[in-house]
Amino acid sequence: MQKVYFKTFGCRTNQFDTQVMMSKLKDYELTDDELHSDFIVVNSCTVTNGADSSVRNYISSMHRKNPNAKVILAGCGSHSKGESLFEDKKVFGVMGHSEKENINTILKHKEAFYQIGDLEHIDTTIVEEFVGKSRAFIKIQEGCDFACSYCIIPQVRGAARSHKEETILEQISKLASNGFGEFILTGTNVGSYGKDHNTSMAKLIKKMSQIRGVRRIRIGSLEPIQIDDEFMELLKEPWMAKQLHIALQHTSDKMLQIMNRRNDFKSDLEMFQTIASKGYALGTDFIVGHPGEDDKEWSKAISRVKELPLTHVHAFSYSKRDNTASSTMKPEIRGNIAKDRHRELTKIIQAKNYVFRREHTSNLEVLLEKGKSGIYSGFDQYFNKVEVLSDEDLSSNWVTINDVEVSDVGNKAKFFT
């Protein structure tokens, strides 16, 4: 039986898409050995020019290391760079988002192929297992209707469209019966779920919570304007993970306008303070060094960051993405300046996170991953990683920790029965 290796770049949505493809392999063997595989399926990311480069470099390295393998390009990069890579014979085949459920048939192509499909497809696959995971990612929607100036994703993922509620709930039921207890909702723009089906993400989450075996629900990322009163009502529920990731992208109102965002700092601050008062940890995305971010705007932005009750941050130094509005904007920010600002921002949030962890050292519900040499790690309800020492096998188990040793680099605990 021929062997297939999957290489996944980018976001949680891509991780889910890889699981969909894995679940559809009927006539092939899944392998974790890329050097001895017959096919290498590259689930690519194209969010920045740098992401494209990483994908191209990987494909080139596989041509050297495993020249007999057929390389198949999937993911967002298939829609932005697939045609050029195919024409240059860098890949054997290209498959678009709508084709991933057909992968078992696609791999049987004897000749090179370019099968890009469309950007209107909605998956119907029920994923019943996640290879090597103790948490399950659930994709609830595709695409995005926003037009942020720096982002190419709507061009390669299409308009926002929701998966069917019954498909989502059936998938969660099957995963819960297979032992999964934590579910992470993901998608291109998760909070837009239900707008096209006359429902909402909050209504979906309520129904999820009623499924036997569902212990914790976590949401990948939300936009500030998507947090309404209906959603706020959920924050008191015990099955909600006590951490939200709300994508602000910046704290300067001028920069938010340049980025064509839909939020402003005054509203963001009020919302964050309200949610934090309910015992939640809060994370955000932040783009540093976007064109137009002069010293004055950065100074204002970083002072406002200090006001926010943040505990986590995904900070990105701006990287030009061709075919976006931002790619032609001036003035550009020098790389060394962006790097310094990135370091300043992350240092502030790390300090905030340390204070938060010191204030939350007991009753931590941790879902552990696989361990090694008696040391296991997992995330608590606040999305802080905890390293646990134990003399028993705690792989994929829930533990409640009441005595955590907190340091500036992380949390550690012992668990003995």
Legacy VTK file of the C-alpha trace (Angstrom):
# vtk DataFile Version 3.0
C-alpha trace
ASCII
DATASET POLYDATA
POINTS 417 float
0.000 0.000 0.000
1.381 3.416 -0.941
2.204 5.815 1.890
1.031 9.408 2.298
2.702 12.063 4.446
0.941 15.331 5.355
2.878 18.525 6.011
0.671 21.243 7.503
1.571 24.933 7.556
-0.335 27.746 9.234
-3.483 27.985 11.287
-5.852 25.675 13.160
-8.191 25.699 10.182
-5.452 24.078 8.149
-4.897 21.541 10.924
-8.564 20.613 10.728
-8.445 20.401 6.935
-5.528 17.988 7.217
-7.595 15.799 9.527
-10.401 15.821 6.942
-7.979 14.606 4.286
-6.527 11.969 6.594
-10.002 10.644 7.327
-10.652 10.199 3.596
-7.615 8.000 2.908
-9.092 4.586 2.122
-6.593 3.050 -0.280
-3.416 4.525 1.190
-1.396 4.243 4.381
-0.807 7.299 6.561
2.852 7.742 7.528
4.859 10.123 9.702
8.030 9.447 7.707
8.326 12.058 4.975
11.546 10.575 3.598
9.970 7.210 2.752
6.525 8.324 1.619
5.097 7.936 -1.883
3.053 11.136 -1.640
3.704 14.351 0.264
0.585 16.483 0.650
1.552 20.045 1.566
-1.358 21.851 3.245
-0.005 25.337 2.665
-0.366 28.781 4.231
-0.184 31.974 2.167
-0.981 34.635 4.763
2.327 36.446 4.071
5.046 36.399 1.429
7.177 34.720 4.100
4.627 31.922 4.459
4.814 31.348 0.712
8.601 31.165 0.958
8.428 28.575 3.737
6.183 26.375 1.608
8.404 26.719 -1.465
11.524 25.955 0.569
9.921 22.845 2.023
8.878 21.598 -1.404
12.416 22.169 -2.713
13.911 20.285 0.225
11.623 17.316 -0.402
12.718 17.172 -4.044
16.255 16.693 -2.735
15.515 14.383 0.199
12.756 12.257 -1.327
12.950 12.771 -5.105
10.618 9.870 -5.895
7.691 11.248 -3.904
4.836 12.990 -5.665
4.290 16.394 -4.036
0.686 17.621 -3.922
-0.032 21.261 -3.036
-3.197 21.884 -1.020
-4.410 24.690 1.257
-4.491 28.451 0.755
-1.264 28.492 -1.247
-2.902 26.400 -3.949
-5.165 29.368 -4.719
-2.439 32.036 -4.663
0.704 30.280 -5.916
-0.524 26.901 -7.131
-0.662 27.806 -10.818
2.920 29.082 -10.946
4.313 26.146 -8.954
2.454 23.738 -11.214
3.630 25.405 -14.428
7.226 25.364 -13.129
6.804 21.631 -12.381
7.627 22.169 -8.701
4.640 20.008 -7.711
2.983 16.953 -9.255
-0.492 18.225 -8.484
-2.507 21.132 -7.102
-5.815 20.719 -5.271
-8.055 23.518 -3.994
-10.032 23.698 -0.753
-13.154 22.196 -2.312
-11.247 19.083 -3.404
-9.837 17.834 -0.098
-12.715 15.423 0.543
-11.844 13.764 -2.791
-8.216 13.156 -1.910
-8.436 9.363 -2.114
-9.441 9.679 -5.783
-7.119 12.597 -6.500
-4.038 10.638 -5.428
-4.802 8.055 -8.116
-3.997 10.513 -10.914
-1.297 9.023 -13.130
-0.565 12.341 -14.826
0.196 15.747 -13.307
-3.000 17.614 -12.422
-4.308 21.061 -11.511
-7.673 20.623 -9.744
-8.404 23.950 -8.058
-12.207 23.632 -7.632
-14.117 26.607 -6.211
-14.343 28.841 -3.143
-17.973 28.137 -2.313
-17.630 24.590 -1.003
-18.683 23.515 2.501
-17.276 20.303 3.993
-19.660 17.533 4.981
-17.023 15.168 6.372
-17.520 13.941 9.931
-14.077 13.734 11.548
-14.193 11.102 14.284
-10.564 11.097 15.391
-7.667 13.552 15.632
-4.306 11.909 15.073
-1.912 12.605 17.940
-4.250 15.014 19.730
-6.157 15.055 23.002
-8.134 18.162 22.032
-10.408 18.306 19.006
-10.531 21.168 16.539
-13.991 21.747 15.058
-14.259 23.888 11.939
-17.632 25.600 12.010
-17.306 28.005 9.076
-15.254 29.002 6.058
-14.249 32.317 4.537
-14.411 35.931 5.594
-16.449 39.000 4.557
-14.052 41.505 6.136
-11.609 43.487 4.005
-8.675 44.221 6.306
-6.049 46.009 4.245
-3.200 43.611 5.098
-5.059 40.338 4.545
-5.318 38.075 1.505
-7.366 35.354 3.192
-10.789 36.348 1.762
-9.240 35.962 -1.706
-8.057 32.407 -1.042
-10.798 31.183 1.319
-13.813 32.913 -0.178
-16.798 34.638 1.436
-18.020 33.709 4.919
-20.226 30.629 4.955
-21.312 28.411 7.821
-21.164 24.651 8.149
-24.470 22.951 8.866
-25.342 22.832 12.549
-26.361 19.166 12.399
-23.011 18.208 10.848
-21.087 20.067 13.551
-23.112 18.534 16.388
-22.866 15.045 14.918
-19.106 15.397 14.670
-18.826 16.570 18.283
-21.037 13.701 19.472
-18.811 11.144 17.761
-15.601 12.726 19.001
-16.986 12.950 22.550
-17.920 9.255 22.420
-14.320 8.575 21.340
-13.000 10.225 24.502
-12.448 13.832 23.479
-13.566 16.334 26.111
-12.198 19.676 24.915
-13.410 21.204 21.676
-11.832 24.200 19.976
-14.027 26.032 17.477
-12.091 27.192 14.474
-12.609 28.689 11.044
-11.483 31.593 8.910
-13.667 34.045 10.849
-15.278 31.983 13.604
-17.543 34.664 15.028
-19.370 35.082 11.717
-20.888 31.614 12.158
-24.639 31.458 11.625
-25.175 34.812 9.884
-26.154 32.970 6.709
-28.286 30.405 8.576
-30.312 32.786 10.764
-28.565 31.575 13.910
-25.424 32.426 15.898
-22.290 30.984 17.400
-23.740 31.433 20.898
-26.747 29.252 20.007
-24.436 26.608 18.551
-22.258 26.577 21.670
-25.287 26.105 23.923
-26.296 23.025 21.917
-22.712 21.729 21.997
-22.638 21.986 25.774
-25.596 19.609 26.064
-23.762 16.757 24.339
-22.643 14.049 26.738
-18.868 14.091 27.222
-18.286 17.742 26.316
-16.262 19.139 29.167
-14.691 22.313 27.821
-15.387 24.549 24.823
-12.739 26.931 23.576
-13.032 29.437 20.743
-10.131 30.008 18.394
-10.443 33.734 17.745
-13.170 36.354 17.728
-13.548 39.849 16.335
-14.544 42.543 18.867
-17.747 43.404 16.978
-18.862 39.775 17.181
-19.138 39.743 20.966
-22.750 40.612 21.672
-25.052 40.294 24.689
-26.059 36.755 23.696
-22.431 35.658 23.722
-21.650 37.500 26.972
-24.334 35.403 28.672
-22.235 32.290 28.006
-19.293 33.548 30.037
-20.842 32.364 33.291
-21.119 28.761 32.111
-18.723 26.220 33.706
-17.953 24.486 30.405
-16.589 27.632 28.792
-12.798 27.806 28.746
-11.867 30.804 30.874
-9.858 32.430 28.115
-10.912 34.322 25.019
-8.769 35.351 22.091
-10.127 38.602 20.652
-8.273 39.938 17.628
-7.654 43.671 18.063
-4.637 43.911 15.695
-3.697 47.343 17.121
-4.548 49.897 19.812
-3.969 53.086 17.823
-7.241 54.280 16.275
-5.316 55.780 13.364
-3.648 52.442 12.653
-6.969 50.614 12.971
-8.386 52.912 10.286
-5.368 52.349 8.045
-5.837 48.606 8.485
-9.551 48.974 7.618
-10.545 47.393 10.907
-13.993 47.549 12.537
-12.980 48.224 16.124
-11.756 51.200 18.161
-9.738 51.356 21.361
-12.365 52.918 23.637
-14.854 50.138 22.914
-12.133 47.486 23.041
-10.937 48.623 26.473
-14.452 48.660 27.920
-15.154 45.164 26.571
-11.864 43.702 27.810
-12.350 45.132 31.284
-15.868 43.683 31.469
-14.768 40.203 30.364
-11.710 40.223 32.637
-13.968 41.068 35.586
-15.702 37.732 34.985
-12.460 35.859 35.681
-11.257 35.431 32.120
-7.770 35.495 30.687
-7.596 37.485 27.462
-5.425 37.151 24.400
-5.197 39.127 21.194
-3.483 39.423 17.827
-1.305 42.473 17.261
0.448 43.555 14.063
3.635 45.513 14.676
5.358 47.628 12.033
2.463 48.048 9.603
3.036 50.920 7.126
2.121 54.213 8.765
3.034 53.134 12.307
5.279 56.101 13.109
6.866 56.792 16.496
3.889 58.851 17.673
1.351 56.120 16.900
3.544 53.414 18.406
4.004 55.402 21.619
0.236 55.845 21.888
-0.373 52.188 21.065
2.044 50.755 23.614
0.689 52.987 26.403
-2.777 51.668 25.614
-1.549 48.070 25.628
-0.509 48.644 29.230
-4.098 49.613 30.067
-5.597 46.414 28.654
-6.070 43.349 30.915
-4.191 41.114 28.477
-2.599 37.776 29.373
-1.639 36.401 25.950
-0.617 37.868 22.618
0.073 36.628 19.102
2.346 39.447 17.978
3.328 39.621 14.322
5.871 41.873 12.678
4.143 43.106 9.546
5.118 41.122 6.474
4.076 42.367 3.057
1.484 40.258 1.276
1.268 40.878 -2.462
-2.162 41.814 -3.861
-3.340 43.477 -0.644
-3.994 47.179 -0.031
-1.259 47.381 2.613
1.424 46.146 0.222
1.561 49.530 -1.530
1.208 51.730 1.561
3.873 54.177 2.700
5.861 54.893 4.747
7.168 51.407 5.394
8.641 50.629 8.816
12.211 49.353 8.885
12.611 45.759 9.988
14.887 46.529 12.939
12.326 49.021 14.305
9.498 46.499 13.945
11.645 43.904 15.690
12.295 46.225 18.637
8.593 47.061 18.909
7.684 43.375 18.764
10.094 42.698 21.625
8.712 45.600 23.681
5.126 44.434 23.210
5.740 40.776 24.037
7.767 41.677 27.122
4.824 43.689 28.498
2.336 40.869 27.896
4.686 38.258 29.362
4.824 40.315 32.554
1.023 40.580 32.623
0.747 36.832 32.096
3.154 36.152 34.971
1.064 38.278 37.324
-2.106 36.487 36.203
-0.572 33.028 36.727
0.605 33.969 40.209
-2.972 34.919 41.049
-4.365 31.626 39.684
-2.483 28.724 41.253
-5.276 26.426 42.388
-8.249 24.563 40.964
-6.583 24.444 37.564
-8.249 21.960 35.222
-5.535 20.697 32.898
-5.968 18.446 29.878
-2.637 16.699 29.448
-1.032 15.664 26.164
1.266 12.688 25.775
4.218 12.748 28.131
7.772 11.492 28.303
9.846 10.267 31.270
7.035 11.011 33.712
6.605 14.620 32.565
3.338 15.663 30.949
2.136 19.034 29.731
-1.197 20.537 28.867
-3.271 23.695 29.050
-5.460 24.844 31.914
-8.774 26.646 31.521
-6.908 29.958 31.171
-4.822 28.617 28.259
-1.651 28.620 30.320
0.628 25.652 29.835
1.299 23.477 32.874
4.079 20.895 33.118
3.078 18.017 35.395
5.384 15.435 36.980
3.699 12.109 37.777
4.546 8.450 38.371
1.497 7.259 36.403
0.521 7.545 32.746
-1.549 10.707 32.461
-1.616 10.928 28.656
-4.856 12.537 27.419
-6.185 12.740 30.987
-7.772 15.588 32.906
-6.196 16.514 36.226
-7.083 19.187 38.769
-4.029 20.991 40.113
-4.110 22.885 43.399
-0.461 23.624 44.053
1.333 25.123 41.064
4.883 26.374 41.100
4.861 29.596 39.070
7.967 31.033 37.435
8.524 33.630 34.748
8.962 30.842 32.176
5.934 28.690 33.039
3.896 26.627 35.502
4.982 23.313 37.034
3.179 20.882 39.332
3.386 17.380 40.775
0.529 14.900 40.622
0.774 11.687 42.611
-2.027 9.393 43.714
LINES 1 418
417 0 1 2 3 4 5 6 7 8 9 10 11 12 13 14 15 16 17 18 19 20 21 22 23 24 25 26 27 28 29 30 31 32 33 34 35 36 37 38 39 40 41 42 43 44 45 46 47 48 49 50 51 52 53 54 55 56 57 58 59 60 61 62 63 64 65 66 67 68 69 70 71 72 73 74 75 76 77 78 79 80 81 82 83 84 85 86 87 88 89 90 91 92 93 94 95 96 97 98 99 100 101 102 103 104 105 106 107 108 109 110 111 112 113 114 115 116 117 118 119 120 121 122 123 124 125 126 127 128 129 130 131 132 133 134 135 136 137 138 139 140 141 142 143 144 145 146 147 148 149 150 151 152 153 154 155 156 157 158 159 160 161 162 163 164 165 166 167 168 169 170 171 172 173 174 175 176 177 178 179 180 181 182 183 184 185 186 187 188 189 190 191 192 193 194 195 196 197 198 199 200 201 202 203 204 205 206 207 208 209 210 211 212 213 214 215 216 217 218 219 220 221 222 223 224 225 226 227 228 229 230 231 232 233 234 235 236 237 238 239 240 241 242 243 244 245 246 247 248 249 250 251 252 253 254 255 256 257 258 259 260 261 262 263 264 265 266 267 268 269 270 271 272 273 274 275 276 277 278 279 280 281 282 283 284 285 286 287 288 289 290 291 292 293 294 295 296 297 298 299 300 301 302 303 304 305 306 307 308 309 310 311 312 313 314 315 316 317 318 319 320 321 322 323 324 325 326 327 328 329 330 331 332 333 334 335 336 337 338 339 340 341 342 343 344 345 346 347 348 349 350 351 352 353 354 355 356 357 358 359 360 361 362 363 364 365 366 367 368 369 370 371 372 373 374 375 376 377 378 379 380 381 382 383 384 385 386 387 388 389 390 391 392 393 394 395 396 397 398 399 400 401 402 403 404 405 406 407 408 409 410 411 412 413 414 415 416
